[in-house]
Amino acid sequence: MLKNKILAMFVFSIAFALPAGAATLYFSPSSGTYQTGRNFTVNVKVQSETSLNAASGVITFPTDKLEAASISKTGSVFNLWVQEPSFSNVDSIGNVRFEGIALNPGFSGDGKLISITFRVKSSGAAALNFSSGSILANDGLGTSILSGLGNANFTLPSGAVSAPEEIAAPSRLPAKPLVKHEIKDADGEMVLVRDSEAAEKWTSGRYNKLSWVIPSGVTGVSFLLNDRSSSNPGSKSDGLFDNKVYENLDDGIYYAHARFLNSLGAGPIEHFKLMVDATPPGPFSIIFPDGETTPNPTPRIRFETTDNLSGIDRYEVKIDDGKWFNAAELKTSSYVLPKLTPGEHAISVRAYDKAGNYTEQNSKIIIAPVASPKITEYPSNIISPGEKLTLKGTAVSNATVEIHLEKRGEAPIIFNAAAGKDGGWEATYENIIPSGAYEVWAKQILDTGAESLQSNTVYIGVNSWFWRALQWLKNIGGIVIVGLILLAALVVGVYYFIHHFRMWRIKLRREVHEAESAVSAGFKKLKKEIKSGKTSSKVLKDLSDIEKDIEKEIKDIEKR
């Protein structure tokens, strides 16, 4: 149970989303005749229509007829085992168990999981069956795609009594290295490209690391990197190391040849292929076969570019500020863009090679609008909510006219009309229109899909007091409106004159009062000096000062 949980968690963490499909576990061969005392081998295989991530099974067999002698993982599509394959001959029903994982990108097709070698113990018939089994999709969810479990039936006739065939003992030389290839991404993080059991894959990383696990008993590693697919690194140790790092590999195809050494000699050679392409595809220009300005709302684009090493993998297109989308047709022919609205549009194209490098090109295309339709007749007065709305106008012959009723803060009401051969059209909206003031405009769409810009805008009020007021003002005529404006101006002018006249009188009274005060104060001062017996010169001086004060106050009054 714990192993199943671990398997499910592992599948979820590494899977890549793919659609689920049918998959079966079966035996090959599924029938045959084998004499007693002999050995025979049965392959446990999987057939999957889509990429699988993991599979497990429990196989049963009669122990009075067959004895499991050995299990081999050689050639398995699995590269990680949650449960090592095992067998048991203890009970009357023997079993073989396995549970493995195919790392990204998973495995699809027909492949071997394990091989089981049986010895025939007695004559009769023997059947192999799956008592349980599972196949999980490489979809990030661990979706079950198991659709069937096969079985096998064997005839076991009596044969000459002989010693059981000897099962070849495993070699004591080291096994072939399982090489893991990693590169650095743009952030400097190490990313797994593949291992020895996965399919070849191009990479854009110049920093390349090859690593392997040193098994017990290995005393050395023989290693060679070159451009030949089957070189022999020799049987002399280059040291005991578990990785090789190449910090700046040039573009090209390389082969890493590695083998383990132990006290008995050199093991088999792993020939690991590295394919490095850090150069993006060549530059190109976007071509518009319909022209850079066209009335066609679904124009075609095409271009031609090459990638000298890994080759072109795909093209992606972006329109304006939209998302990038795959345009597979560009690999062989022109591509028809989705429908575009009239106006200028930015077109961006990326050409990706098989290593993930890309070259981007940008251009612009103008979708020329067709002539706009016209709204010539519409309700000039208010219509009630239950009244049908009828509009008339002109357009291009046989065009589709799309009418928009727009009220601020509300979703527009849209309905269509068909123009006749003469271009005339009439549209009636029969549903209830909510109260309010509406802007009404139209556009026309031709059979080619080409669209016009907006028509003239007209205004319609539906049971609106504001709209009623506007209509009333319109109906009483422009003369009355002008008269009201002039009357308002006259009222404002009279008010302004009266207000300023009142302010002038108040200021005038204040200045006269100040003049009277100045004269009174001067004479009081003069009278006081005469009584005190001042000299005539002093009196004359005071008279002069009084005269100046009076003149000042009189001038202030004149200014008013």
C-alpha positions in Angstrom: 0.0 0.0 0.0 2.8 2.4 0.9 4.6 1.7 -2.4 1.4 2.4 -4.3 1.2 5.8 -2.5 4.8 6.5 -3.3 4.2 5.6 -7.0 1.1 7.8 -7.2 3.0 10.8 -5.7 5.9 10.2 -8.1 3.7 10.0 -11.1 1.9 13.2 -10.1 5.2 15.1 -9.6 6.8 14.2 -12.9 4.0 13.5 -15.4 3.3 15.6 -18.4 -0.3 16.1 -19.5 -1.5 13.9 -22.3 -4.9 12.6 -23.2 -5.9 9.2 -21.8 -6.2 6.2 -24.1 -6.5 2.4 -24.1 -3.6 0.3 -22.7 -3.3 -3.4 -22.0 -0.9 -5.8 -20.3 -0.3 -9.1 -22.0 2.1 -12.1 -22.4 4.3 -13.0 -25.4 4.1 -15.8 -26.4 0.6 -16.3 -25.1 0.6 -20.0 -26.0 3.0 -22.9 -26.7 4.0 -26.4 -26.0 6.9 -27.2 -23.7 8.1 -30.6 -22.5 8.6 -31.4 -18.9 12.1 -30.7 -17.6 12.6 -27.9 -20.1 12.8 -24.1 -19.6 11.0 -21.4 -21.6 10.8 -17.6 -21.3 7.7 -15.4 -21.4 7.8 -11.7 -22.0 5.4 -9.4 -20.0 4.5 -6.6 -22.4 2.4 -3.4 -22.6 0.5 -1.9 -25.5 -0.5 1.7 -25.0 -2.1 4.2 -27.4 -0.9 7.1 -25.4 2.0 8.0 -23.2 2.1 5.9 -20.0 4.0 6.8 -16.8 3.8 3.7 -14.7 2.5 0.1 -14.6 2.3 -2.7 -12.1 1.0 -6.2 -11.9 0.7 -9.5 -10.1 1.0 -12.6 -12.2 -0.1 -16.0 -11.0 0.8 -19.5 -12.1 0.3 -23.1 -10.9 3.4 -24.2 -8.9 2.6 -27.9 -9.5 3.2 -27.4 -13.2 5.6 -24.5 -13.4 8.5 -23.1 -11.4 9.7 -19.5 -11.8 13.4 -19.7 -12.3 14.5 -16.1 -13.0 13.4 -12.6 -14.0 15.2 -10.2 -16.4 14.7 -6.4 -16.7 16.9 -6.2 -19.8 15.2 -4.2 -22.6 12.5 -2.9 -20.3 10.7 0.4 -21.1 10.9 1.2 -17.4 13.9 3.2 -16.1 12.9 3.4 -12.5 11.5 0.5 -10.3 9.2 1.3 -7.4 9.2 -2.5 -6.6 11.9 -4.6 -8.1 10.5 -7.6 -10.0 10.3 -10.7 -7.8 8.7 -14.2 -7.8 7.6 -16.8 -5.3 7.1 -20.6 -5.8 6.0 -21.2 -2.1 2.2 -21.7 -2.3 0.1 -23.8 -4.7 -0.3 -20.6 -6.7 2.9 -18.9 -7.4 3.3 -15.2 -8.3 5.5 -12.7 -10.0 5.3 -9.0 -9.0 6.6 -5.9 -10.6 6.0 -2.1 -10.4 7.9 0.4 -12.5 8.0 3.9 -14.0 8.8 5.3 -17.4 10.2 8.8 -16.8 9.2 11.8 -19.0 8.1 11.8 -21.7 6.7 8.4 -20.7 6.2 5.5 -23.1 3.7 4.8 -25.8 3.4 1.9 -28.3 4.3 -1.8 -27.7 7.2 -2.5 -25.3 8.6 -5.1 -22.9 8.4 -4.7 -19.1 10.1 -7.9 -17.8 11.0 -11.4 -19.0 10.2 -14.5 -16.8 11.9 -17.9 -17.3 9.9 -20.9 -16.1 10.9 -24.6 -15.7 8.2 -27.2 -16.6 7.8 -29.5 -13.5 5.0 -31.8 -14.7 2.8 -32.5 -17.7 -0.7 -31.1 -18.2 -1.8 -27.5 -18.9 -0.7 -24.3 -17.2 -2.2 -20.8 -17.4 -0.6 -17.4 -16.6 -3.0 -14.8 -15.4 -2.9 -11.3 -14.0 -4.6 -11.3 -10.6 -4.2 -7.5 -10.6 -2.7 -4.8 -12.8 -2.6 -1.1 -13.4 -1.4 1.4 -16.1 -1.3 5.1 -15.3 -1.2 7.9 -17.9 1.6 10.4 -18.1 -1.0 13.2 -17.6 0.0 14.7 -14.3 -3.0 13.1 -12.6 -2.1 9.4 -12.6 -5.2 8.6 -14.7 -5.9 4.9 -15.1 -5.8 3.9 -18.8 -5.9 0.1 -18.3 -8.3 -1.4 -20.7 -7.4 -5.1 -20.6 -5.3 -7.8 -19.0 -4.2 -10.7 -21.1 -3.5 -14.3 -20.2 -1.4 -17.2 -21.5 -2.1 -21.0 -21.8 0.6 -23.6 -22.3 0.5 -27.3 -23.1 3.1 -29.3 -21.1 3.6 -32.8 -22.5 5.8 -35.4 -20.9 9.3 -35.5 -22.2 12.6 -37.3 -21.6 13.6 -36.9 -18.0 16.6 -34.7 -18.0 18.3 -32.2 -15.7 16.8 -28.8 -15.8 18.4 -26.4 -18.2 21.0 -24.3 -16.5 20.1 -20.7 -16.1 23.0 -18.6 -17.1 24.6 -17.0 -14.2 24.8 -13.2 -14.4 28.2 -11.8 -15.5 30.4 -10.5 -12.7 31.7 -7.7 -15.0 30.2 -4.3 -14.3 26.9 -3.4 -16.0 26.7 -0.7 -18.7 26.6 2.8 -17.2 23.2 4.6 -17.1 24.2 8.1 -18.2 22.2 11.1 -17.2 22.5 14.3 -19.2 21.8 17.8 -17.7 22.2 21.4 -18.9 21.9 24.8 -17.2 18.8 26.9 -18.0 18.8 30.7 -18.3 18.5 31.0 -14.5 21.6 28.8 -14.0 19.5 25.9 -12.7 20.3 22.3 -13.7 17.7 20.7 -15.9 17.5 17.1 -16.9 17.6 16.5 -20.6 17.4 12.7 -20.7 19.2 9.5 -19.6 20.5 6.5 -21.5 17.1 4.8 -21.8 15.2 7.8 -23.1 15.0 8.9 -26.8 17.6 11.2 -28.3 16.9 14.9 -27.8 18.4 18.2 -29.0 19.5 20.8 -26.4 20.4 24.4 -26.7 22.7 24.4 -23.6 26.4 24.9 -24.1 26.9 23.8 -20.5 26.5 20.1 -20.4 26.9 17.7 -17.5 27.0 13.9 -17.9 26.7 11.8 -14.7 26.2 8.2 -13.6 26.1 6.2 -10.4 29.1 4.2 -9.4 28.0 0.6 -8.6 29.5 -1.4 -5.8 32.8 -3.1 -6.8 33.6 -0.7 -9.6 37.2 0.4 -9.4 37.5 2.8 -12.4 35.8 4.5 -15.3 37.0 4.6 -18.9 35.6 7.6 -20.8 35.9 9.2 -24.2 34.0 12.1 -25.9 34.2 12.4 -29.7 32.0 12.7 -32.8 32.0 8.9 -33.7 29.1 6.8 -32.7 30.9 3.6 -31.7 34.3 4.4 -30.4 36.0 2.2 -27.7 37.3 4.2 -24.7 39.6 1.3 -23.9 40.0 -0.9 -20.8 42.3 1.4 -18.9 40.8 3.4 -16.1 40.7 7.2 -16.4 39.9 7.5 -12.7 37.0 6.8 -10.4 34.6 9.7 -11.1 30.8 9.9 -11.5 30.4 12.9 -13.9 32.0 14.9 -16.7 31.2 18.6 -17.2 31.7 20.5 -20.5 31.1 24.2 -19.9 31.1 25.5 -23.5 30.4 22.8 -26.1 30.2 24.1 -29.7 27.1 23.3 -31.8 27.3 19.7 -33.1 26.6 16.1 -32.4 28.8 14.3 -29.9 29.1 10.8 -28.5 30.1 10.0 -24.9 31.6 6.5 -24.6 31.7 5.3 -21.0 32.3 1.9 -19.3 32.9 0.7 -15.8 35.9 -1.4 -14.7 36.3 -3.8 -11.8 38.8 -6.4 -10.7 37.6 -8.8 -13.3 37.8 -6.5 -16.3 35.8 -3.9 -18.3 32.1 -3.9 -18.6 30.0 -3.1 -21.7 30.3 0.4 -23.3 27.5 3.0 -23.2 27.5 5.1 -26.3 25.5 8.2 -25.3 24.6 10.8 -28.0 24.6 14.5 -27.2 23.1 16.9 -29.7 23.9 20.6 -29.1 22.3 23.5 -31.1 22.5 26.9 -29.4 22.1 28.9 -32.6 18.5 30.1 -33.5 17.0 29.7 -37.0 18.0 32.1 -39.7 16.3 35.5 -40.1 13.3 35.9 -42.3 10.6 38.3 -43.4 6.8 37.9 -43.0 5.1 37.9 -46.4 1.5 38.9 -46.9 0.3 37.3 -50.2 -2.9 39.4 -50.1 -0.9 42.6 -49.5 0.0 44.6 -46.5 -3.4 46.4 -46.9 -6.3 44.2 -47.7 -10.1 44.1 -47.2 -9.8 40.4 -46.6 -10.4 39.9 -42.8 -8.7 36.5 -42.8 -5.4 37.2 -44.7 -2.7 34.7 -45.3 0.9 35.0 -44.1 4.0 33.0 -45.1 7.8 33.1 -44.9 10.7 30.9 -45.4 13.6 30.2 -43.0 16.0 27.4 -42.2 17.9 25.9 -39.3 21.2 24.4 -40.3 21.6 21.9 -37.5 18.6 20.6 -35.6 16.0 21.8 -38.1 12.8 23.7 -37.8 10.4 22.3 -35.2 7.4 24.6 -35.3 6.1 28.1 -35.9 4.1 30.3 -33.4 2.1 33.4 -34.2 0.8 36.3 -32.1 -1.7 38.9 -33.1 -1.5 42.3 -31.4 -1.3 41.7 -27.6 -2.9 38.2 -27.8 -1.3 34.9 -26.8 1.1 32.9 -28.9 -0.5 30.0 -30.8 1.0 27.1 -32.8 0.7 27.6 -36.6 1.7 24.1 -37.9 0.7 24.8 -41.5 3.5 27.4 -41.8 6.0 24.5 -42.1 4.7 23.6 -45.6 2.5 26.4 -46.8 0.9 29.7 -46.0 -1.2 30.2 -42.9 -4.7 31.8 -42.8 -5.0 34.2 -39.8 -8.1 34.2 -37.6 -10.7 36.9 -38.5 -9.4 40.4 -37.9 -11.3 43.6 -37.3 -10.8 46.6 -39.6 -7.7 48.6 -38.8 -4.0 48.0 -38.2 -2.8 44.8 -36.5 0.7 43.8 -35.3 1.7 40.3 -36.5 4.6 38.4 -34.7 6.0 35.1 -35.8 8.5 32.9 -34.1 10.4 30.0 -35.8 11.6 27.4 -33.3 14.2 24.8 -34.0 14.3 21.3 -32.4 16.6 22.5 -29.6 14.1 25.2 -28.5 15.9 28.2 -30.0 13.8 30.7 -31.8 14.0 33.7 -34.2 11.2 36.3 -34.0 10.0 38.6 -36.7 7.4 41.4 -36.5 5.3 43.1 -39.1 2.0 44.9 -39.5 -1.1 44.5 -41.7 -4.0 46.8 -42.3 -7.5 45.4 -42.8 -9.2 48.0 -45.0 -12.8 48.5 -44.0 -15.6 48.4 -46.5 -18.0 51.4 -46.8 -20.1 52.0 -43.7 -23.9 51.6 -43.9 -26.3 54.4 -43.2 -29.2 54.7 -40.9 -31.8 56.9 -42.7 -35.0 56.3 -40.8 -35.6 55.9 -37.1 -38.2 57.0 -34.5 -37.8 60.8 -34.0 -40.0 60.8 -30.9 -40.1 58.7 -27.8 -41.2 55.1 -28.1 -42.7 53.2 -25.3 -41.1 50.0 -23.9 -43.6 47.7 -25.5 -43.4 49.4 -28.9 -41.5 47.7 -31.7 -38.4 49.5 -32.9 -38.0 49.8 -36.7 -34.9 51.2 -38.4 -34.2 51.7 -42.1 -31.0 52.4 -44.0 -28.7 51.7 -46.9 -25.8 49.3 -47.3 -23.9 47.3 -49.9 -26.0 45.0 -52.0 -26.9 41.7 -50.1 -24.7 42.6 -47.1 -25.6 41.6 -43.6 -26.3 44.7 -41.4 -25.6 44.4 -37.7 -27.4 46.9 -35.5 -26.2 47.9 -32.1 -28.4 49.6 -29.4 -26.1 50.8 -26.6 -27.1 52.2 -23.2 -24.4 53.4 -20.9 -23.5 50.8 -18.3 -25.6 48.1 -20.0 -24.8 45.2 -22.4 -25.6 46.2 -26.0 -28.7 44.9 -27.8 -27.6 43.5 -31.2 -29.8 42.3 -34.0 -29.3 41.8 -37.8 -30.9 42.8 -41.0 -30.3 41.7 -44.6 -29.7 44.3 -47.3 -31.5 43.8 -50.6 -30.1 43.9 -54.1 -30.6 47.6 -54.1 -28.8 48.0 -50.8 -31.8 49.0 -48.8 -32.5 47.4 -45.5 -35.1 47.4 -42.8 -34.7 46.0 -39.3 -37.3 45.5 -36.6 -36.6 44.7 -33.0 -39.7 43.1 -31.5 -38.6 42.4 -27.9 -39.1 44.8 -25.1 -36.5 47.5 -24.8 -35.7 48.7 -21.3 -36.3 52.4 -20.5 -33.4 54.8 -21.2 -31.5 56.8 -23.8 -29.8 54.8 -26.5 -27.1 55.3 -29.0 -27.8 53.4 -32.2 -25.3 52.5 -34.9 -24.7 49.8 -37.5 -22.0 48.0 -39.4 -22.2 45.8 -42.4 -20.5 42.4 -43.1 -19.9 41.1 -46.6 -20.0 37.5 -47.8 -16.2 37.5 -47.7 -16.3 38.3 -44.0 -15.0 41.8 -44.6 -16.5 44.4 -42.1 -17.2 48.1 -42.2 -16.6 50.7 -39.6 -19.5 52.1 -37.6 -22.2 54.0 -39.4 -23.6 57.3 -38.3 -24.9 57.3 -34.8 -28.5 58.2 -34.0 -30.2 58.6 -30.6 -33.5 57.1 -29.4 -35.2 57.5 -26.0 -37.4 54.8 -24.5 -39.9 56.1 -21.9 -37.3 58.5 -20.5 -38.2 61.8 -18.8 -34.9 63.4 -19.9 -35.6 62.3 -23.4 -39.1 63.7 -23.2 -37.7 67.1 -22.1 -35.3 67.2 -25.0 -38.1 66.4 -27.5 -40.3 69.1 -26.0 -37.5 71.6 -26.4 -37.1 70.5 -29.9 -40.8 70.8 -30.7 -41.3 74.3 -29.3 -38.8 75.6 -31.8 -35.5 77.4 -31.8 -37.0 80.9 -31.6 -38.5 80.3 -28.1 -35.1 78.9 -27.0 -33.3 81.9 -28.2 -35.8 84.2 -26.5 -35.4 82.4 -23.3 -31.6 82.8 -23.6 -31.9 86.6 -24.2 -34.3 87.0 -21.3 -31.9 85.2 -19.0 -29.1 87.5 -20.2 -31.2 90.6 -19.6 -32.1 89.5 -16.1 -28.4 88.9 -15.3 -27.5 92.4 -16.7 -30.1 94.3 -14.7 -29.1 92.5 -11.5 -25.4 93.4 -12.2 -26.2 97.1 -12.7 -28.4 97.4 -9.6 -25.8 95.6 -7.5 -23.0 97.9 -8.6 -25.1 101.1 -8.3 -25.9 100.2 -4.7 -22.2 99.6 -3.9 -21.3 103.0 -5.5 -23.7 104.9 -3.3 -22.4 103.2 -0.2 -18.8 104.1 -1.0 -19.8 107.7 -1.9 -21.5 108.2 1.5 -18.4 107.0 3.2 -16.1 109.4 1.4 -18.4 112.5 2.0 -18.5 111.5 5.7 -14.6 111.4 5.7 -14.5 114.9 4.0 -16.9 116.4 6.6 -14.8 114.9 9.4 -11.6 116.4 7.9 -13.1 119.9 7.7 -14.5 119.7 11.2 -11.2 118.5 12.7 -9.3 121.3 10.9 -11.5 124.1 12.2 -11.4 122.8 15.7 -7.6 122.8 15.5 -7.6 126.3 14.1 -9.9 127.6 16.8 -7.8 126.1 19.5 -4.6 127.7 18.3 -6.2 131.2 18.0 -7.5 131.0 21.6 -4.0 130.0 22.7 -2.5 133.1 21.1 -0.3 131.4 18.5 1.5 133.4 16.0 0.1 134.2 12.6 2.7 132.1 10.9 1.6 129.1 12.8 -2.0 129.7 12.1 -1.3 130.1 8.4 0.6 126.8 8.4 -2.3 125.0 10.0 -4.7 126.5 7.4 -2.5 125.2 4.7 -2.6 121.6 6.2 -6.4 121.8 6.6 -6.7 122.8 2.9 -4.6 119.8 1.8 -6.7 117.4 3.8 -9.9 118.8 2.3 -8.5 118.6 -1.2 -7.6 115.0 -0.7 -11.1 114.0 0.5 -12.7 115.9 -2.4 -10.4 114.1 -4.9 -11.4 110.7 -3.4 -15.0 111.6 -3.9 -14.4 112.7 -7.5 -12.8 109.3 -8.2 -16.1 107.6 -7.3 
